[in-house]
Amino acid sequence: MAKIVWRELLLRDNIVVNWKWGLLGLLLLVSLTSCVHKSPFSKEYYFQAMGDPGEIVVTVDTSSPERLIGPLSIADGASFSDLLARVDRLSVNLYTTRPTSDVTVITPEDLSSYDYYGALEGNIPAFLTNSILLWDPSWKKVEEGTTRYYHNDYLGLDVYAPTSGLLLFASDNYMKAYTTTYKQRQTKIPKGLADRMAQALFGFYIGSPQAMLDVGLALPETVLPLIASMVFVIEENKTQSYLLGGIITMKSAKLANTLSILLKSSYIADKRRNKEPLGDMTNLFILQDDVVYINDMELSEEQFASFSTIFGSLASLTTGEKR
């Protein structure tokens, strides 16, 4: 069921065509080289420099394509996994320049109104990648001072490989991506949280949330202003079902206790409504000072579909679906 849902989401609205001609299409071209390159970030994670207050960070482990959801393929029959084989990680930072007076829960449809930047890390030779962009007439060279990148009007993307192993991209402001995550980077996501995100298939981080992705948890919007930061991860278990983990840091221990009670009550109510067994809840929600931990919560089909839709939308955005 999960594989079918994910595949249908990627096929919908011709998203797979944009995978072909977007950033991963570029990686198919650079596969002509036999050189092997790795991400330049070894002591810390690239995505740790993302995540200003109110922004949404998403990172995806693509180092083992077989672990990703579903046997994906591109419209012409080329293997999607073959393309992903050159990439170890995709990280995206979603942000908005619009004034936000109220917190809100974001649906996948809302993502198209957000700007974004990020990077692909992996076997990406900088010289060859940038040479391909230089000689491709659909990409226009842009120079800002001593910084160069390439822009594609149709895809709505700025792209450049500042060093081997790293391909930066941005929907609106390449210089923001280049400066904040590469040239003058400062880490914003604590290492413990970043480790949790990196070890999972998918990881979300939101600091001082003004908005939250709709991940299937019944968190009232009134709770969001009381959260200092939150991390959600998706992992798979031995039975190949998908589990939700979370680390929600509240602004006080009292607020964390209230959230813990709220999550437990919501979980029990949802199980009873669906006439499902509660199972072992011993370590499902753990309260520790101002932090609430969610451990190995098995995703229902509804929750999984919600996540799948989010990642399908992000895939279409960050690989160049024309908006």
N, C-alpha and C positions, 0 to 999 in steps of 0.2 A: 504493500500500500504506500509506504513512504517513498519508495523508488519511483512509483508511478506518479505521485503528486509532484515530486521534484522535477521529473522529466517534463511533465505537462507545463509546469510553470516556466521552464526555460524555453519551451517551444512556443508558448503563447505570445502573440503580438510580434512574432518574427524576431524574438530576442536572440536566437541562436545565430542569425545572420550577422548581427552586430558583434557577437563573440568572434566570428570569423574575421571581420574587417577591423576590429578594434585592437587593443593592445596585445592580446594573445596571438592575433594574426601576425603582428610584428615579430613575436617570438618564434613563430614558425619559420620566418625568413632567416632569423639569426641562427637557427639550428644548423645552417650550412657550415658553421665553424666547428672545429673539433676541440677548441680550447674549453677548459672548464673553469668557471668563475663562481665565487660564492659571495654572499652578502658581506659588505664591509663591516657590518655590525656584529661583533662577537662578544664584547663585554657588557653590552646592553642591547635592548631591542630597539629597532628603528621606531616602532610605534610609541615608545615611551615619551617621545618629544611631542606627541599629539595630546589633545584633550584639555584645551582651555575651558574655563567654566562655561557650562551650557552646551558644549560641543559633544558629539557622539563619535566614539572611536570603535571601529569594527576591524578585527583581524582574523584572517582565515589561514589555517595551516594547510598548504597544498603540497607539502613535501611527499606525501604518500597518496597519490590520486585515488587509489583503490579504497581509501578510507572515506572519501567524500561520498555524499549521498547520491546513490543511483549510478548506473552505467551511462554516462553522458556522452553524446556524440554530436557533431556538427552536421548541418544540413547536407553537405556534400559527401558525407560518409567518413571524413577525416576524424581521427580519434581525438576527442576533447582531452582525454588523459594524456595523449602524446604532447599536447601543447602545455598542459599543466606540469608535465614532467620537468620542464626547464625552470619552473618557479617553485620556490620553497614557501613563500608567504606573500599574501596580498593584504595590505593594510589601508584603511580608508578613514579619513576624518571628515565628518559631516558638520557643516556649520551654516548659519544664516546671518545675514546682515540686516534682516528686518527687525524692527523693534518688537519685543515680545513682552507684553505686560502680564500675561497669564501663562502658567505652566500648562502643558497639554500632553496628551498621549498621541504619538505620531503613528499613523497607519502607513503601510507600504506606498499607497497612492500619494502621500504627502512628501515622500522622499525626493520627487522630481523638482520640488521647489527649493531644495537645499543645494548649496554649493559644496564642493568637496575637493580634497586633494589627498594624495597618498603615494604609495610605491609598490612595485613588484620587486621582490628580492629573489635572487637565484642565479642561474647560469646565464647571465646577461653580459655579453662583451660590449663595453662602452663604445669603442671605436667603430665596430661594425654596425651596431645599432644606430648610432648617430649618423653614420655614412648613409645607411638606408633611408633615414628620414631626410637627409640633405638632398638626395637624388630623386626622391618621390615627389612629384609635382603637387600632390594633394596636401603636403605639409609645407608650410611657409616658415622660413627662418625668422626668428625674432631675437633682437639683441637689446638688452637693458644694461648699459654700462659694459662691464666685462662678462656678464652672464648671458648665455645663449640658450634658447630652447626652440621648439618647433610647435606650430599651431595648425590644427586642422579644423576648418570652418564647419564641415559637415558633421564631424564627430563632436565638435564642441569641446576639444581637448587640447591642452598644452602638455608636451611630453619632452623629456630629455634624460639621458643617462649621464649623470655627473661623474660617475666612476663605475668601473666594472662591478657587476653584481647588484646594481641598483638602478631601477627605472622609475623616475618620478613622473607623476601626472597630476593635472589640476583642471577643473572645469572652468575656472574663472581667473585665478591668481597664482600663476606658477611661482612667482617670486615669494609668495607667502609659504608655499611648500618648500622651496629651496632654502629659504632663510631659516625658517623655524625648525625644520626637521633634518637639515643637512649642514649648511654653512655655519649657522650660529645656534645650533640646537641646544636646548636645555631640557632635561628630563622632567616630566610632569606626573607621570604615572608611577607610583611607588613600585619598587622591584618585586615585592611579594605579590602584588596584584598582577603585575605584568607576567610574572612566571606562571601564574594560574591561567591567564589568558593564552599564553604561548603553548602551554601543554595540552590545551583542548583543541578540538576541531575548529570551533568558532568561539570568539570572545568579544564581548561588548564592554566598554567602559564609558561612564558618564560622570563627570565631576560637577558638583553644584548644579544638579539637573534643572533646566528650565523646560525640558521636554524628555520624553521617554518613548522608546520604541515599544510598540504593542507586542509583547512577548508571551502573552497568554496568562500572565499573573494578574490577579484581581487587586492591583494597587490603586487605591483612589487617587485622583489628581491632587487632592489636598495634602497627601503625604509627601509629594515630590519636593516642596520647598524645605522640608525638614530633613532631607537626605544630604549628607556631605559628599558621598560618592557611592557608586554602585558598579559592580562587575557581574556580568552573567556569562556563563560558558555553556557550550553544548559538547557533550562527550558521548561516546558509544560504549555500551557494555558488551559482555561476552555473548549475549544473545542477539547482538546487532540491533538492539533498540537504542533510542537516544535519551540521554539523561540531561537534566538541567541542574547546574550548580550556580550558586550566587554568593556574593559577599556584599552586603549592604551596610554601609557605615552611616549611622545617624548622627545628628548634631548633639545628642546627649544619650546617656545610658537609659534614662527614663523613656525617651522616645523609642529607643531600640527595643525595650521591653514591650511597649505598646505595639510596635510593628510585628514582633514575634507572635503575640497573641492574635493579631489580625491575620497573619499568614496561616497560622494553624487553623483558625476558625474558617477561613476561606477554603482551605484545602479539604477539610472535613465536609463542609457544606457541598463542595463540588463533587466529592466522591459519593455522598449520599444521594445527591440529585441524579447522578448517573448510575446509581445502584451498583457501585463498585466497592470491593473490599478496601478497607483503610490500609491494610498491610502494616508493616513495622514502621512506626513513626519515631522510634527512639532517638535516632540521630538525624532525622530529616531536617529539623530546624534547631539550630544551636544558637543560644544567646551568650555573648561574651562581651561584657562591658557595653560599649556603644556600637557593637557589630552584631548583625544577624547573619548566620551562615545557612545557606540552603544546600543540602547534600544529596546528590543522586536522586533527584525527583524525576521519576519516569514521565516522559512527555506523553500526554494524550494525543490522539489523532488531531484534535482541534488545535492544541498548542503547537504540535509539530507543523501543521499546515500554516500557522501564523508565522513561525520562524522561517519556513520554506519560502513563503511569499516575500518576506523581508529580504532574504538573501537573493532571491530571484530579481527583485527590484534593484538591489545594490549591484548585481552583476550587470544589469542592463545600463545602469548609470555609469559605472566606472570603466566599462569597456566600450563606451561610445554610442549607446543608443541615442539617436537624434531626438531631442526634446522639443 
